[in-house]
Amino acid sequence: MAAGPARSCGAPGRQSRPVWRWQARYLDEGIEGLQRDKTRPSRVSPLPRETRLTVITKKVKETPPDATHWSRATMAAAAAAGISPSSVGRIWAEAGLKPHLTKGFKVSNDPQFEAKVMEIVGLYLEMH
């Protein structure tokens, strides 16, 4: 019996497609073609530029309904069909966006806020 791909495919646990690929690589490149792993394209295609721009624009210019800031899940649902929360996170990271960090001071909406601030500031002023 011949010692070719057909015989290797009959071995337990072997599938024919890899064996045929290995044979083709050997015929094209020799033993060097088998000694290194063949590079393959990514299994996930990159997101279109328009999708990335939509996510970034929504993050910067809009706030989500019924929330103070975007989460990855809410942005994924609002931005485009078929985009995952992980993809949103990668887009934000590439753009340097950090939704959990805020710039500036947020004033409390407590009606007694001014009185409380004055009380605390007064304590510090009395100490000096």
C-alpha positions in Angstrom: 0.0 0.0 0.0 1.3 3.5 -0.9 2.5 5.8 1.9 0.7 8.9 0.7 -2.0 11.2 2.1 -4.7 8.7 1.4 -3.0 6.2 3.8 -2.5 8.9 6.5 -6.1 10.0 6.2 -7.2 6.4 7.1 -5.2 6.6 10.4 -7.4 7.0 13.5 -8.0 10.7 14.5 -6.7 12.1 11.2 -8.8 14.3 8.9 -8.1 14.6 5.2 -7.9 18.3 4.8 -4.8 19.0 7.0 -3.0 16.0 5.4 -3.6 17.4 1.9 -2.5 20.8 3.0 0.7 19.4 4.5 1.4 17.5 1.3 0.9 20.7 -0.8 3.2 22.7 1.5 5.9 20.0 1.3 5.7 19.9 -2.5 5.8 23.7 -2.7 8.4 24.5 0.1 10.1 21.2 1.0 10.8 20.3 4.6 11.2 23.9 5.6 7.5 24.5 4.8 6.5 21.9 7.4 8.9 23.0 10.1 7.1 26.3 10.8 3.5 27.1 11.4 1.6 28.4 8.4 0.3 32.0 8.9 -3.4 32.3 8.7 -5.7 35.3 8.4 -7.6 36.4 11.5 -10.8 34.5 12.1 -12.5 37.8 13.0 -12.6 40.4 10.2 -11.9 44.0 11.3 -14.8 46.3 12.0 -15.6 48.8 9.2 -14.3 52.3 9.8 -17.9 53.7 9.7 -18.8 51.4 12.7 -15.8 52.5 14.7 -16.6 56.2 14.0 -20.2 55.7 15.0 -19.2 54.2 18.3 -16.7 57.0 19.0 -19.1 59.7 18.0 -21.9 58.4 20.1 -19.6 58.1 23.1 -18.3 61.6 22.8 -21.4 63.5 21.7 -24.4 61.6 23.2 -25.5 60.1 26.5 -27.6 57.0 26.7 -31.3 57.1 27.6 -31.9 56.5 31.3 -28.2 56.4 32.2 -25.4 58.8 33.0 -22.7 57.2 30.8 -22.4 54.5 28.2 -21.6 50.9 29.2 -20.1 48.6 26.6 -23.4 46.6 26.4 -25.6 49.7 26.0 -23.3 51.1 23.3 -23.2 47.7 21.5 -27.0 47.7 21.4 -27.3 51.3 20.2 -24.3 51.6 17.8 -24.7 48.9 15.2 -26.3 45.6 14.6 -24.0 42.7 15.2 -21.3 44.5 17.2 -20.3 42.9 20.5 -19.6 44.7 23.9 -16.0 43.4 23.5 -15.7 45.2 20.2 -16.9 48.4 21.8 -14.3 48.0 24.5 -11.6 47.5 21.9 -12.7 50.6 20.0 -12.8 52.7 23.1 -9.3 51.5 24.1 -7.9 52.3 20.7 -9.4 55.8 20.9 -8.3 56.3 24.5 -11.8 56.7 25.7 -12.6 55.8 29.3 -16.3 56.1 30.1 -15.8 55.4 33.8 -13.5 58.5 34.2 -15.0 62.0 34.2 -13.2 65.3 33.7 -14.2 68.1 36.0 -16.2 68.5 39.2 -19.7 67.3 39.5 -22.0 69.3 41.7 -24.4 67.5 44.0 -28.1 67.9 43.4 -28.7 67.7 47.2 -30.9 70.7 48.2 -28.8 71.1 51.4 -25.4 70.9 49.5 -24.5 74.6 50.0 -25.1 74.4 53.8 -23.1 71.2 54.1 -20.2 72.7 52.1 -20.2 75.8 54.3 -20.2 73.7 57.4 -17.2 71.6 56.3 -15.3 74.6 55.0 -16.1 76.4 58.3 -14.5 73.6 60.3 -11.3 73.9 58.3 -11.2 77.6 58.6 -11.7 77.5 62.4 -8.7 75.1 62.7 -6.3 77.6 61.2 
